[in-house]
Amino acid sequence: MENDQAAQDISKAERDGLYKIIMGRRDVRSQFLAKPIEDDKLVRILQAAHHAPSVGFMQPWNFMVIRSRQRRQEVLSLFEKANKEARDLFEGKKGDLYSRLKLQGILESPLNICVTCDRDRGGQVVLGRTHNRDTDLYSTVCAIQNLWLAARAEGIGVGWVSIFNDSELKQTLLIPEEIVPVAYLCLGYVSGFGDQPELEQKGWAKRLSLGDLVMFDQWQGENEDDPLVAELQKTVSGQDGQG
């Protein structure tokens, strides 16, 4: 009875809406509009992030809202330096394509958010982190995903900028030494969300087939008799989602 009630708590329309948001989420870089994000919407988005699961309920995250154009210009300078270094790691056609990709919207978006992880927040010994200390970082990434999906539900785009030297970013944002910056995000209304991830549209990579990524009982384990196999074969490589 309890399970039936739990299922009834989520309507089909709500369920379908969730999947629509997940499949329609995009990493936005070049479609930002100048329109500011309303404070009540930003609070809802941050609340969604704050309600992510966390190991030992330690809630290790902080959210730095960065509106100052001067501060964002400083961060952009860090990106440009690191991006040049990254470009030199790719050769041939990949290098040429990399040079044409827009990988940030730091100034184009009306605000940025740096999500950090306080690895000491739960004390020396944290339930669930006794044998894998990095689960606090994983928890912070869960908060970032919540933020991303909530923003998409509000019609707001998010772009994750990861090409930085962390020590330089910490110095620029005055982040204490013991705090780890996990994600630097650009948020804003956009002119539209693409049908495909931008990197797929630009020919950088294609989505892998889900059927090639599911194993049974052990690494590379197969089970052709499992009914899940037939369902997996119905999935289409390139379906909307990550990116």
JOSUL-V724619 format. One record per pair of residues at least 12 apart in sequence whose ideal C-beta (glycine too) atoms are under 10 Angstrom apart, sorted by the first residue. I is the first residue (numbers start at 1). J is the second residue. If there is no record, write none. Layout:
BEGIN
i:I j:J
i:I j:J
END
This chain:
BEGIN
i:17 j:153
i:18 j:149
i:18 j:153
i:19 j:241
i:20 j:152
i:20 j:153
i:20 j:240
i:21 j:148
i:21 j:149
i:21 j:150
i:21 j:151
i:21 j:152
i:21 j:153
i:22 j:145
i:22 j:148
i:22 j:149
i:22 j:152
i:22 j:240
i:22 j:241
i:22 j:242
i:23 j:152
i:23 j:239
i:23 j:240
i:23 j:241
i:23 j:242
i:24 j:149
i:24 j:152
i:24 j:153
i:24 j:193
i:24 j:194
i:24 j:195
i:24 j:240
i:24 j:241
i:25 j:145
i:25 j:148
i:25 j:149
i:25 j:151
i:25 j:152
i:25 j:153
i:25 j:157
i:25 j:158
i:25 j:193
i:25 j:197
i:25 j:240
i:25 j:241
i:25 j:242
i:25 j:243
i:26 j:148
i:26 j:152
i:26 j:157
i:26 j:158
i:26 j:159
i:26 j:190
i:26 j:192
i:26 j:193
i:26 j:194
i:26 j:195
i:26 j:196
i:26 j:197
i:26 j:198
i:26 j:240
i:26 j:241
i:26 j:242
i:26 j:243
i:27 j:103
i:27 j:105
i:27 j:148
i:27 j:157
i:27 j:158
i:27 j:159
i:27 j:160
i:27 j:161
i:27 j:185
i:27 j:186
i:27 j:194
i:27 j:197
i:27 j:198
i:27 j:199
i:27 j:242
i:27 j:243
i:28 j:105
i:28 j:108
i:28 j:109
i:28 j:151
i:28 j:152
i:28 j:156
i:28 j:157
i:28 j:158
i:28 j:159
i:28 j:160
i:28 j:185
i:28 j:186
i:28 j:187
i:28 j:188
i:28 j:189
i:28 j:190
i:28 j:191
i:28 j:192
i:28 j:193
i:28 j:194
i:28 j:198
i:29 j:101
i:29 j:102
i:29 j:103
i:29 j:104
i:29 j:105
i:29 j:106
i:29 j:108
i:29 j:109
i:29 j:157
i:29 j:159
i:29 j:160
i:29 j:161
i:29 j:186
i:29 j:190
i:29 j:198
i:29 j:199
i:30 j:101
i:30 j:102
i:30 j:103
i:30 j:104
i:30 j:105
i:30 j:108
i:30 j:157
i:30 j:159
i:30 j:190
i:30 j:191
i:30 j:198
i:31 j:102
i:31 j:105
i:31 j:108
i:31 j:109
i:31 j:157
i:31 j:159
i:31 j:188
i:31 j:189
i:31 j:190
i:31 j:191
i:31 j:192
i:31 j:193
i:31 j:194
i:31 j:198
i:32 j:105
i:32 j:106
i:32 j:107
i:32 j:108
i:32 j:109
i:32 j:110
i:32 j:156
i:32 j:157
i:32 j:159
i:32 j:186
i:32 j:187
i:32 j:188
i:32 j:189
i:32 j:190
i:32 j:191
i:33 j:108
i:33 j:109
i:33 j:110
i:33 j:157
i:33 j:188
i:33 j:189
i:33 j:190
i:33 j:191
i:34 j:108
i:34 j:109
i:34 j:110
i:34 j:188
i:34 j:189
i:35 j:110
i:35 j:156
i:35 j:188
i:35 j:189
i:35 j:190
i:36 j:67
i:36 j:110
i:36 j:111
i:36 j:188
i:36 j:189
i:37 j:65
i:37 j:67
i:37 j:109
i:37 j:110
i:37 j:111
i:37 j:151
i:37 j:154
i:37 j:156
i:37 j:187
i:37 j:188
i:37 j:189
i:38 j:154
i:38 j:156
i:38 j:189
i:40 j:154
i:41 j:150
i:41 j:151
i:41 j:153
i:41 j:154
i:41 j:155
i:41 j:156
i:41 j:187
i:41 j:189
i:42 j:63
i:42 j:65
i:42 j:111
i:42 j:113
i:42 j:151
i:42 j:154
i:42 j:156
i:42 j:187
i:44 j:150
i:44 j:151
i:44 j:153
i:44 j:154
i:45 j:63
i:45 j:113
i:45 j:146
i:45 j:147
i:45 j:148
i:45 j:149
i:45 j:150
i:45 j:151
i:45 j:152
i:45 j:153
i:45 j:154
i:45 j:156
i:45 j:158
i:45 j:187
i:46 j:61
i:46 j:63
i:46 j:65
i:46 j:113
i:46 j:143
i:46 j:146
i:46 j:147
i:46 j:150
i:46 j:151
i:47 j:146
i:47 j:147
i:47 j:150
i:48 j:143
i:48 j:145
i:48 j:146
i:48 j:147
i:48 j:148
i:48 j:149
i:48 j:150
i:48 j:151
i:48 j:153
i:48 j:154
i:49 j:61
i:49 j:63
i:49 j:113
i:49 j:115
i:49 j:140
i:49 j:142
i:49 j:143
i:49 j:144
i:49 j:145
i:49 j:146
i:49 j:147
i:49 j:148
i:49 j:149
i:49 j:150
i:49 j:151
i:50 j:63
i:50 j:143
i:50 j:146
i:50 j:147
i:51 j:142
i:51 j:143
i:51 j:146
i:51 j:150
i:52 j:139
i:52 j:140
i:52 j:141
i:52 j:142
i:52 j:143
i:52 j:144
i:52 j:145
i:52 j:146
i:52 j:147
i:53 j:138
i:53 j:139
i:53 j:142
i:53 j:143
i:53 j:146
i:54 j:117
i:54 j:121
i:54 j:122
i:54 j:126
i:54 j:128
i:54 j:129
i:54 j:135
i:54 j:136
i:54 j:138
i:54 j:139
i:54 j:140
i:54 j:142
i:54 j:143
i:55 j:122
i:55 j:126
i:55 j:127
i:55 j:128
i:55 j:129
i:55 j:130
i:55 j:132
i:55 j:133
i:55 j:134
i:55 j:135
i:55 j:136
i:55 j:137
i:55 j:138
i:55 j:139
i:55 j:142
i:56 j:121
i:56 j:122
i:56 j:123
i:56 j:125
i:56 j:126
i:56 j:127
i:56 j:128
i:56 j:129
i:56 j:130
i:56 j:135
i:56 j:136
i:56 j:139
i:57 j:122
i:57 j:126
i:57 j:127
i:57 j:128
i:57 j:139
i:58 j:117
i:58 j:118
i:58 j:119
i:58 j:120
i:58 j:121
i:58 j:122
i:58 j:123
i:58 j:126
i:58 j:127
i:58 j:128
i:58 j:129
i:58 j:135
i:58 j:136
i:58 j:139
i:59 j:118
i:59 j:121
i:59 j:122
i:59 j:136
i:59 j:139
i:59 j:140
i:59 j:143
i:60 j:116
i:60 j:117
i:60 j:118
i:60 j:119
i:60 j:120
i:60 j:121
i:60 j:122
i:60 j:126
i:60 j:129
i:60 j:135
i:60 j:136
i:60 j:137
i:60 j:139
i:60 j:140
i:60 j:143
i:60 j:179
i:60 j:180
i:60 j:182
i:61 j:115
i:61 j:116
i:61 j:117
i:61 j:118
i:61 j:121
i:61 j:136
i:61 j:139
i:61 j:140
i:61 j:141
i:61 j:142
i:61 j:143
i:61 j:144
i:61 j:147
i:61 j:182
i:61 j:183
i:62 j:114
i:62 j:115
i:62 j:116
i:62 j:117
i:62 j:118
i:62 j:121
i:62 j:140
i:62 j:143
i:62 j:175
i:62 j:179
i:62 j:181
i:62 j:182
i:63 j:113
i:63 j:114
i:63 j:115
i:63 j:116
i:63 j:143
i:63 j:144
i:63 j:147
i:63 j:183
i:63 j:185
i:64 j:112
i:64 j:113
i:64 j:114
i:64 j:115
i:64 j:116
i:64 j:173
i:64 j:174
i:64 j:175
i:64 j:181
i:64 j:184
i:65 j:111
i:65 j:112
i:65 j:113
i:65 j:114
i:65 j:187
i:66 j:106
i:66 j:111
i:66 j:112
i:66 j:113
i:66 j:114
i:66 j:173
i:66 j:184
i:66 j:185
i:66 j:186
i:66 j:187
i:67 j:110
i:67 j:111
i:67 j:112
i:68 j:111
i:68 j:112
i:69 j:106
i:69 j:107
i:69 j:110
i:71 j:106
i:71 j:112
i:71 j:172
i:71 j:173
i:72 j:106
i:72 j:107
i:72 j:108
i:72 j:109
i:72 j:110
i:72 j:111
i:72 j:112
i:72 j:186
i:73 j:106
i:73 j:107
i:74 j:106
i:74 j:168
i:74 j:169
i:74 j:171
i:74 j:172
i:74 j:173
i:75 j:104
i:75 j:106
i:75 j:107
i:75 j:112
i:75 j:114
i:75 j:161
i:75 j:164
i:75 j:168
i:75 j:169
i:75 j:172
i:75 j:173
i:75 j:184
i:75 j:186
i:76 j:104
i:76 j:105
i:76 j:106
i:76 j:107
i:76 j:112
i:76 j:161
i:77 j:106
i:77 j:168
i:77 j:172
i:78 j:106
i:78 j:161
i:78 j:163
i:78 j:164
i:78 j:165
i:78 j:166
i:78 j:168
i:78 j:169
i:78 j:171
i:78 j:172
i:78 j:173
i:78 j:184
i:79 j:103
i:79 j:104
i:79 j:106
i:79 j:161
i:79 j:162
i:79 j:163
i:79 j:164
i:79 j:165
i:79 j:169
i:79 j:184
i:80 j:104
i:80 j:106
i:80 j:163
i:81 j:163
i:81 j:164
i:81 j:165
i:81 j:168
i:82 j:161
i:82 j:162
i:82 j:163
i:82 j:164
i:82 j:165
i:82 j:166
i:82 j:168
i:82 j:169
i:83 j:98
i:83 j:99
i:83 j:101
i:83 j:103
i:83 j:104
i:83 j:161
i:83 j:163
i:83 j:164
i:84 j:99
i:84 j:163
i:85 j:163
i:85 j:165
i:86 j:98
i:86 j:103
i:86 j:162
i:86 j:163
i:87 j:99
i:87 j:101
i:87 j:103
i:87 j:163
i:93 j:203
i:94 j:204
i:97 j:199
i:97 j:202
i:97 j:203
i:97 j:204
i:98 j:204
i:100 j:202
i:101 j:198
i:101 j:199
i:101 j:202
i:101 j:204
i:102 j:159
i:102 j:198
i:102 j:202
i:103 j:159
i:103 j:160
i:103 j:161
i:103 j:162
i:103 j:163
i:103 j:198
i:103 j:199
i:104 j:159
i:104 j:160
i:104 j:161
i:104 j:162
i:104 j:163
i:104 j:164
i:104 j:184
i:104 j:186
i:105 j:157
i:105 j:158
i:105 j:159
i:105 j:161
i:105 j:185
i:105 j:186
i:105 j:187
i:105 j:188
i:105 j:190
i:106 j:159
i:106 j:161
i:106 j:184
i:106 j:186
i:107 j:186
i:108 j:159
i:108 j:186
i:108 j:188
i:108 j:190
i:109 j:156
i:109 j:157
i:109 j:158
i:109 j:159
i:109 j:185
i:109 j:186
i:109 j:187
i:109 j:188
i:109 j:189
i:109 j:190
i:110 j:156
i:110 j:186
i:110 j:187
i:110 j:188
i:110 j:189
i:111 j:185
i:111 j:186
i:111 j:187
i:111 j:188
i:112 j:159
i:112 j:161
i:112 j:173
i:112 j:184
i:112 j:185
i:112 j:186
i:112 j:187
i:112 j:188
i:113 j:144
i:113 j:147
i:113 j:151
i:113 j:158
i:113 j:183
i:113 j:184
i:113 j:185
i:113 j:186
i:113 j:187
i:114 j:161
i:114 j:169
i:114 j:170
i:114 j:172
i:114 j:173
i:114 j:175
i:114 j:181
i:114 j:182
i:114 j:183
i:114 j:184
i:114 j:185
i:115 j:140
i:115 j:141
i:115 j:143
i:115 j:144
i:115 j:147
i:115 j:160
i:115 j:180
i:115 j:181
i:115 j:182
i:115 j:183
i:115 j:184
i:115 j:185
i:116 j:140
i:116 j:170
i:116 j:173
i:116 j:175
i:116 j:176
i:116 j:179
i:116 j:180
i:116 j:181
i:116 j:182
i:116 j:183
i:116 j:184
i:117 j:134
i:117 j:136
i:117 j:137
i:117 j:138
i:117 j:139
i:117 j:140
i:117 j:141
i:117 j:143
i:117 j:179
i:117 j:180
i:117 j:181
i:117 j:182
i:117 j:183
i:118 j:136
i:118 j:140
i:118 j:176
i:118 j:178
i:118 j:179
i:118 j:180
i:119 j:133
i:119 j:134
i:119 j:136
i:119 j:137
i:119 j:140
i:119 j:178
i:119 j:179
i:119 j:180
i:120 j:136
i:120 j:178
i:120 j:179
i:121 j:136
i:121 j:179
i:122 j:136
i:122 j:139
i:136 j:180
i:136 j:182
i:137 j:180
i:137 j:182
i:138 j:182
i:139 j:182
i:140 j:180
i:140 j:181
i:140 j:182
i:140 j:183
i:141 j:182
i:141 j:183
i:143 j:182
i:143 j:183
i:144 j:158
i:144 j:160
i:144 j:182
i:144 j:183
i:144 j:185
i:145 j:183
i:147 j:183
i:147 j:185
i:147 j:187
i:148 j:160
i:148 j:183
i:148 j:185
i:148 j:187
i:151 j:185
i:151 j:187
i:151 j:188
i:152 j:193
i:154 j:187
i:154 j:189
i:155 j:189
i:155 j:190
i:155 j:193
i:156 j:187
i:156 j:188
i:156 j:189
i:156 j:190
i:157 j:186
i:157 j:187
i:157 j:188
i:157 j:189
i:157 j:190
i:157 j:191
i:157 j:192
i:157 j:193
i:158 j:183
i:158 j:185
i:158 j:186
i:158 j:187
i:158 j:188
i:158 j:190
i:159 j:184
i:159 j:185
i:159 j:186
i:159 j:187
i:159 j:188
i:159 j:190
i:159 j:198
i:160 j:182
i:160 j:183
i:160 j:184
i:160 j:185
i:160 j:186
i:161 j:183
i:161 j:184
i:161 j:185
i:161 j:186
i:162 j:182
i:162 j:183
i:162 j:184
i:163 j:184
i:164 j:181
i:164 j:184
i:166 j:180
i:166 j:181
i:166 j:182
i:167 j:181
i:169 j:181
i:169 j:184
i:193 j:240
i:194 j:240
i:194 j:243
i:195 j:240
i:196 j:238
i:196 j:239
i:196 j:240
i:196 j:241
i:196 j:243
i:197 j:238
i:197 j:240
i:197 j:241
i:197 j:242
i:197 j:243
i:198 j:243
i:199 j:242
i:199 j:243
i:200 j:238
i:200 j:240
i:200 j:242
i:200 j:243
i:201 j:243
i:204 j:243
i:205 j:243
i:206 j:237
i:206 j:238
i:207 j:236
i:207 j:237
i:207 j:238
i:207 j:239
i:207 j:240
i:207 j:241
i:207 j:242
i:207 j:243
i:208 j:237
i:208 j:238
i:208 j:242
i:209 j:232
i:209 j:233
i:209 j:235
i:209 j:236
i:209 j:237
i:209 j:238
i:209 j:239
i:210 j:231
i:210 j:232
i:210 j:233
i:210 j:234
i:210 j:235
i:210 j:236
i:210 j:237
i:210 j:239
i:210 j:241
i:211 j:228
i:211 j:229
i:211 j:231
i:211 j:232
i:211 j:233
i:211 j:234
i:211 j:235
i:211 j:236
i:211 j:237
i:212 j:232
i:212 j:237
i:213 j:232
i:214 j:226
i:214 j:228
i:214 j:229
i:214 j:231
i:214 j:232
i:214 j:235
i:216 j:228
i:216 j:229
END
